[in-house]
């Protein structure tokens, strides 16, 4: 699952939305959606992970089912 989709799912679980998350973290409007075509800086991804209560690894890595 792409990063933006994981963020969207986590936002739903936390009762928020990507636009609200962007505002809380002082990101520009649409910044997270742009991550589908542009790579975000690690510090921004860390802020998102912290706010959503997950590790950076959980946010950016695909889960492998064994």
N, C-alpha and C positions, 0 to 999 in steps of 0.2 A: 504494500500500500504506500503510495507516495506521501511525503512529509505533510503536505497541506491537508490531505485527507485524514491523516492521523490527528492532526491538530483540530480539524473540524469535528471529528468524533469525540475527542477529549473535551472540547468546548461544550458539546451537547451533554456529556456526562456531568459537567460542572455547571450546567444551567446558564451558559453564556454563549457568545457568538464570536466569530473571528473579528468583526468590526469592533465589538466591545473590548476584546482582548488587546487589539491594536491600540485603542485609546488608552486603556489602563497602562500599557507599557510604553506609551509615548512614541509609537511607531506611526508612520504616515498612513493615510487612508489607502487601503488596498495593498499594503506592503507585503503581508503574508501571502496573499493570493499571487503576487508576482514571483513568489518562490517556486512556482511551477516552471518558470522559464529562466529565472536567475538564481544563482546560489546565494543563500543568506550568509551573513557573517556569523561566526560561531557564538559571539557574545549575544546576538539576538536570539539564536536558537536556545541558548542557555537560559535566557530570561523567560522564554515561552515555557520551557520544561519546568523551571522553578515555579512559575505561576500556576501551571496545571498539575503540579505535584507529582511529576514523573522524573525519572533520571534522563539525562541527555541520551544515553544509550537506548532507553526505551522509546524515546521520541524519534530517533533517526535510524535505528536499525530494524531491518525486517526480522520478524520472528521466524525461527526455524523449527518446524515440528519434526521431532524424531520418533 
